[in-house]
């Protein structure tokens, strides 16, 4: 099996002529993948968080594991309620910031690099810069 067959974020270690797959997983990270993202906090992964166009195609809705948790209300406002899922506060903060960046990027036609740069900036300003960002 080739190294390219292993998932991203993992590496192969040869131990006594046996191959061992060792996952590399930072304790705090945001994994971005197209219209979905996951938040890893203290080694536990939460998600997927996703977005989709509303039925009328005028708005954007946010989903957690397929359930709606928020939506864009206007150009300057969006609503999010993750309380029913009993997620850690840091996960809620990071997920809400990430969802907000996605909404802003969709509205303004920003590329992935611009989204990530803006997310890094906001994470830092809210004291959440311990979260590493990775694209899948």
ChimeraX attribute file (.defattr): number of C-alpha atoms within 10 A of each C-alpha:
attribute: neighborCount
match mode: 1-to-1
recipient: residues
	/A:1	5
	/A:2	6
	/A:3	9
	/A:4	8
	/A:5	7
	/A:6	13
	/A:7	11
	/A:8	11
	/A:9	12
	/A:10	13
	/A:11	14
	/A:12	13
	/A:13	12
	/A:14	9
	/A:15	8
	/A:16	7
	/A:17	7
	/A:18	8
	/A:19	10
	/A:20	12
	/A:21	13
	/A:22	11
	/A:23	13
	/A:24	10
	/A:25	13
	/A:26	15
	/A:27	15
	/A:28	21
	/A:29	23
	/A:30	22
	/A:31	19
	/A:32	20
	/A:33	13
	/A:34	10
	/A:35	11
	/A:36	18
	/A:37	23
	/A:38	22
	/A:39	27
	/A:40	22
	/A:41	19
	/A:42	10
	/A:43	12
	/A:44	12
	/A:45	17
	/A:46	19
	/A:47	17
	/A:48	18
	/A:49	23
	/A:50	24
	/A:51	23
	/A:52	15
	/A:53	13
	/A:54	13
	/A:55	9
	/A:56	7
	/A:57	8
	/A:58	9
	/A:59	16
	/A:60	22
	/A:61	22
	/A:62	28
	/A:63	21
	/A:64	20
	/A:65	12
	/A:66	12
	/A:67	11
	/A:68	17
	/A:69	21
	/A:70	19
	/A:71	23
	/A:72	21
	/A:73	12
	/A:74	11
	/A:75	10
	/A:76	7
	/A:77	10
	/A:78	17
	/A:79	14
	/A:80	18
	/A:81	13
	/A:82	19
	/A:83	11
	/A:84	7
	/A:85	10
	/A:86	9
	/A:87	12
	/A:88	12
	/A:89	11
	/A:90	15
	/A:91	22
	/A:92	19
	/A:93	16
	/A:94	24
	/A:95	23
	/A:96	21
	/A:97	17
	/A:98	25
	/A:99	26
	/A:100	20
	/A:101	20
	/A:102	23
	/A:103	23
	/A:104	17
	/A:105	16
	/A:106	13
	/A:107	12
	/A:108	9
	/A:109	11
	/A:110	13
	/A:111	10
	/A:112	14
	/A:113	9
	/A:114	13
	/A:115	19
	/A:116	18
	/A:117	12
	/A:118	17
	/A:119	21
	/A:120	17
	/A:121	13
	/A:122	17
	/A:123	19
	/A:124	13
	/A:125	10
	/A:126	11
	/A:127	9
	/A:128	16
	/A:129	17
	/A:130	12
	/A:131	21
	/A:132	16
	/A:133	16
	/A:134	14
	/A:135	12
	/A:136	11
